[in-house]
Amino acid sequence: MPVVDAPALMFYDGLCGFCNASVQWLLRQDKRDKFRFAAQQSAFAQEVLRKYGIDQEKMLSDNSVYLVMDLGSSAERLLKRSDVTVQCLYSLGGIWKALGAGLRVVPRFIRDAGYRAIAKNRFRLAGRYASCPIPTAAQRAKFLGV
């Protein structure tokens, strides 16, 4: 398993236009170099997520993005659904941290209901790719399992 040189590793649906747009937004906002990314379709993602009991079928049924915090450390933990959104905003710092902190006080069942509504309609909102888009040369270092 490759060494992950950032505290947060996001596994996203590489075929989802909405997910890819979200990753691109995070890349632009990640001034502190906190995030690395891997498409859920990659063997690397499947290897890491398998230890959490998440296989390809579960990924499809969860309809979720996953965020592994502190991979390989004693503090390692897996986040999914709206917890990923909250943690990403919080980790970005600045005004985004304040927004993440505000969302964190909203009960998870309410946040997750909103998340599921967007996830259910994500292909209608932003389309679907036939294959995972290739990151630019400048972005490649932030993507694992490509």
C-alpha positions as CSV (number, residue, x, y, z in Angstrom):
1,M,0.0,0.0,0.0
2,P,1.5,3.4,-0.9
3,V,2.3,5.9,1.8
4,V,-0.2,8.7,2.0
5,D,1.5,12.0,2.7
6,A,-1.6,13.9,3.8
7,P,-4.1,13.5,6.7
8,A,-7.2,13.0,4.5
9,L,-7.7,10.5,1.7
10,M,-10.9,10.8,-0.2
11,F,-12.4,8.0,-2.2
12,Y,-14.9,9.4,-4.7
13,D,-16.9,8.0,-7.7
14,G,-14.6,8.7,-10.6
15,L,-17.4,8.4,-13.1
16,C,-19.7,10.9,-11.4
17,G,-19.6,14.5,-12.8
18,F,-20.8,15.9,-9.5
19,C,-18.1,14.0,-7.5
20,N,-15.4,15.1,-10.0
21,A,-16.6,18.8,-9.7
22,S,-16.4,18.5,-5.9
23,V,-12.9,17.1,-6.1
24,Q,-11.8,19.9,-8.4
25,W,-13.3,22.4,-6.0
26,L,-11.4,20.8,-3.1
27,L,-8.2,20.9,-5.1
28,R,-8.6,24.7,-5.6
29,Q,-9.4,25.3,-2.0
30,D,-6.7,23.0,-0.4
31,K,-4.1,25.6,0.3
32,R,-2.6,23.6,3.1
33,D,-2.2,20.4,1.1
34,K,-4.4,18.3,3.4
35,F,-6.1,16.0,0.8
36,R,-5.2,13.1,-1.5
37,F,-7.8,11.5,-3.8
38,A,-8.5,8.1,-5.3
39,A,-11.4,7.0,-7.5
40,Q,-13.5,4.3,-5.9
41,Q,-13.0,2.3,-9.1
42,S,-9.2,2.0,-8.4
43,A,-7.7,-1.2,-7.0
44,F,-6.1,1.0,-4.3
45,A,-9.5,2.3,-3.1
46,Q,-10.9,-1.2,-3.0
47,E,-7.9,-2.5,-1.0
48,V,-8.1,0.3,1.6
49,L,-11.9,0.2,1.9
50,R,-12.0,-3.6,2.1
51,K,-10.5,-3.4,5.6
52,Y,-13.7,-1.5,6.6
53,G,-15.9,-4.2,5.1
54,I,-16.7,-2.1,2.0
55,D,-16.6,-3.9,-1.3
56,Q,-17.7,-2.8,-4.7
57,E,-21.3,-3.8,-4.0
58,K,-21.4,-1.9,-0.7
59,M,-19.9,1.2,-2.4
60,L,-22.8,1.1,-4.9
61,S,-25.4,0.6,-2.2
62,D,-24.0,3.2,0.1
63,N,-23.9,5.8,-2.7
64,S,-21.3,7.7,-0.7
65,V,-18.0,9.4,-0.8
66,Y,-15.5,8.1,1.8
67,L,-12.8,9.9,3.7
68,V,-10.1,8.1,5.5
69,M,-8.4,10.3,8.1
70,D,-4.9,9.6,9.3
71,L,-4.4,6.4,7.2
72,G,-2.0,4.0,8.8
73,S,-1.9,5.7,12.2
74,S,-3.6,4.6,15.5
75,A,-6.1,7.5,14.9
76,E,-7.2,6.2,11.5
77,R,-10.9,6.5,10.9
78,L,-13.4,6.2,8.1
79,L,-16.0,8.9,7.4
80,K,-18.9,8.7,4.9
81,R,-21.8,10.7,3.6
82,S,-22.3,14.1,5.2
83,D,-19.5,13.6,7.7
84,V,-17.1,13.8,4.7
85,T,-18.5,17.2,3.7
86,V,-18.3,18.5,7.3
87,Q,-14.7,17.2,7.8
88,C,-13.6,18.5,4.4
89,L,-14.9,22.0,5.1
90,Y,-13.5,22.0,8.6
91,S,-10.0,20.8,7.4
92,L,-9.8,23.6,4.8
93,G,-9.7,26.2,7.5
94,G,-10.8,29.9,7.3
95,I,-14.4,30.6,6.5
96,W,-14.8,27.0,5.4
97,K,-13.9,25.8,8.9
98,A,-16.6,28.0,10.3
99,L,-19.1,26.5,7.8
100,G,-18.0,23.0,8.7
101,A,-18.4,23.7,12.4
102,G,-21.8,25.1,11.8
103,L,-22.8,22.0,9.8
104,R,-21.4,19.8,12.5
105,V,-24.0,20.9,15.0
106,V,-26.8,19.8,12.6
107,P,-27.9,16.3,13.6
108,R,-26.3,13.6,11.3
109,F,-29.7,12.1,10.3
110,I,-30.7,15.5,8.9
111,R,-27.4,16.1,7.2
112,D,-27.4,12.6,5.8
113,A,-31.0,13.0,4.4
114,G,-29.8,16.1,2.4
115,Y,-26.7,14.1,1.3
116,R,-28.8,11.2,0.1
117,A,-31.1,13.5,-1.8
118,I,-28.1,15.0,-3.7
119,A,-26.4,11.6,-4.1
120,K,-29.6,10.1,-5.6
121,N,-29.8,12.8,-8.2
122,R,-26.1,13.4,-8.8
123,F,-26.0,12.0,-12.3
124,R,-28.9,14.2,-13.4
125,L,-27.3,17.2,-11.7
126,A,-23.8,16.8,-13.3
127,G,-23.8,13.9,-15.7
128,R,-21.7,10.7,-15.8
129,Y,-18.3,9.9,-17.4
130,A,-17.7,6.8,-19.5
131,S,-14.3,6.5,-17.7
132,C,-12.5,8.3,-14.9
133,P,-11.1,11.7,-16.0
134,I,-7.3,11.9,-15.9
135,P,-5.9,14.5,-13.5
136,T,-3.6,17.2,-15.0
137,A,0.1,16.8,-14.6
138,A,0.0,19.5,-11.8
139,Q,-2.7,17.5,-9.9
140,R,-1.3,14.0,-10.4
141,A,0.7,14.0,-7.1
142,K,-2.6,14.4,-5.2
143,F,-4.1,11.3,-6.8
144,L,-3.3,7.8,-5.7
145,G,-4.1,4.5,-7.5
146,V,-4.3,6.2,-10.9
